[in-house]
Each structure stands twice: as structure tokens, then as C-alpha cells.
Amino acid sequence: MHFHAHSHGEGRSHSHGASSFGIFGGVLGGAMLATLALVAAEFTAGTLGHSIALVSDGVHNLTDVPTILISWIAARWSVRPPTPEKTYGYQRAGVLAAFVNALLLVLVALYILLESYERLLRPVSIRTTLMIWVAVFALVVNGGITLGLVRGREDLNLRSILIHNFGDALSNVAIIAGALAIRWTGVTWVDPVIGIAIGLMVLWSAVGILRESSHILLEGLPRHLRLENVAHTILEVEGVEEVHDIHIWTIGAELQALSCHVCIPDMHMEQSEKVLAAIRERLAEQFRITHTTIQFERAGLPAEVRYYMPDPIPPAGR
């Protein structure tokens, strides 16, 4: 007996995704405008004030513009319904956006480190007052974006922007502290050192996003799951004698999928439907796995056995 069963929650995911895009799409749009204004201010102030930390932060924030745009497009695509060609829809768009954004961040981090190192070798005088006021403005912008996206942190795409802007906010605090230190001590090397710290922080966050997004794109097991725990949960269902060929992967931010083979004894189709429902219910409740493909197989027979009837019907007259 072979029985294939599919269950999924795409309809719910798409409706939830649409509402999520309505909430966070506006936040991303506002974030892009605020970031453009911040970049202009940091470039101007960094050039006039001779602060490599401000210029580095400005370059860093400039890369936020394409990354936010990519994330906005991905968030919009992710709520599109499935098509005959894209049977899962576009839910992977956000993961792909996070991967591209992380690659951009790596390039930005390397640029910041190079520029900061050169300024460390050739220090210049810095206008700390201008540096402080622009850093305060940047802190307000990046802090506001971070707070606006904190509810969407479960989405890898939105989390990449959230982490990015949270890191920006921390770098703004460091710039303010560095400006005060330069004003009080006159030590100008503090500025490029802050630039190096910002570059290392950006690189660290980019590598983390690259690892997570590539793990999902390569169909890796979701980080919060252990394969043996899922298998034991399926085996706890009455009627299940064996489970094998388990595969679990992430389709999108709110959709995890599983396929497996489950061995059950001979039973009526109605009974097998109850076993299937019990498996699906446990997977959804305990692991948030809502898209399942479960193949039932007859338990207790060797693999080489052929199809047979319980007893052949004897010929007439015997």
C-alpha cells in the first residue's frame, strides 16, 4: 500500500504575508527616504569636519539604500500567489534578497576598513561639534528604523535590515563617544579606530546573514530543529511503526516543509487518514511544520515482496 498525502498552509501564509507587507512595506519606504537624507548629511559633515568615521558611516548608510530597495521588492514579491511555474510562489525572494544584501555588506566593510587604515596612517584635525550633531541625527534615524522593524525579526529579509540598522545605531553611539574623546583629549586616532570597529561589525553581521541565507537556499535543516526529535514525534503516533527518508527545509519566512516515508500496518483508508491527521497536527503544533508530503508504506514486509492477495480464489469445480 502506497499513499501520498500533501498538506500545506500557503493560503494562510499568503494572507498573513500580505498584511505583513502592508505594515513593513511602509516602514521600508520611509526608511529609504530617511537614509538618503542621512547619507547626504554624513557625507557633507564628514567632508567638512574631516571625520573618516562619519564618511565611513555615510558610505555604510549609502549601501542601505539598495539593500532596503531589494528588501522592499522581495517583501512585495513574497506575497504573490503560486503560479504553474512558481508552485511555491515567491516566498524565497526575501531569502535571496538577504543573501544579495549580505554580499554588498561584505564589500562595504572592506572599503571602510581600507579607508580607516589609511586615515590611521595619515591623521587630520577633526571638527568634533559637527561630528557629534550629525551622529545624533543618524542615531535618531537608525534607531527609528530598528524599532519599526523589530516586529518582523522572524523574517530573514527584514532581520537583515534590522540587524544592519541596529549596527548603524551602535556605530552612531561610538562616533558620539569618539568625538567627545577627541574634544577632551585631542587624540585624533580615535576617529579611524572607530571606523575600523564599524567595518569589523559590518563584516561580522554580513557573514552571519550570508551563512543563514545560504543555509536556507541550500535546503538545510531549519536551525531550531533536530531531525531525530521530529522523527520521534512521528513515531509516537499510534499506528506508525517506522519513519525514514525525512527531509525538512524552509520555503519562506513563515513556511517550513517536510517530506517522509511512514510505515504502517494494513488498515482501512479511513484509519490511515486518522494517522495522517495526527501526524500533521503534531508537526504543526510542536515544530511549526505546516507543509507536509507523507508517503505511507506497508510495514512488516521485505522489500522484494510482490503484490499479493490474501488467498487465491480456487478454480471452479475444485
Sequence and secondary structure as in RCSB ss.txt:
>XXXX:A:sequence
MHFHAHSHGEGRSHSHGASSFGIFGGVLGGAMLATLALVAAEFTAGTLGHSIALVSDGVHNLTDVPTILISWIAA
RWSVRPPTPEKTYGYQRAGVLAAFVNALLLVLVALYILLESYERLLRPVSIRTTLMIWVAVFALVVNGGITLGLV
RGREDLNLRSILIHNFGDALSNVAIIAGALAIRWTGVTWVDPVIGIAIGLMVLWSAVGILRESSHILLEGLPRHL
RLENVAHTILEVEGVEEVHDIHIWTIGAELQALSCHVCIPDMHMEQSEKVLAAIRERLAEQFRITHTTIQFERAG
LPAEVRYYMPDPIPPAGR
>XXXX:A:secstr
  EEEEE  HHHHHHHHHHHHHHHHHHHHHHHHHHHHHHHHHHHHHHHHT HHHHHHHHHHHHHHHHHHHHHHHH
HHHTS   SS TTTTTTHHHHHHHHHHHHHHHHHHHHHHHHHHHHHS     HHHHHHHHHHHHHHHHHHHHHHG
GGTTSHHHHHHHHHHHHHHHHHHHHHHHHHHHHHH  TTHHHHHHHHHHHHHHHHHHHHHHHHHHHHTT   TT 
 HHHHHHHHHTSTT  EEEEEEEEEEETTEEEEEEEEEE S  HHHHHHHHHHHHHHHHHHH   EEEEEEEESS
S TT     SS    TT 
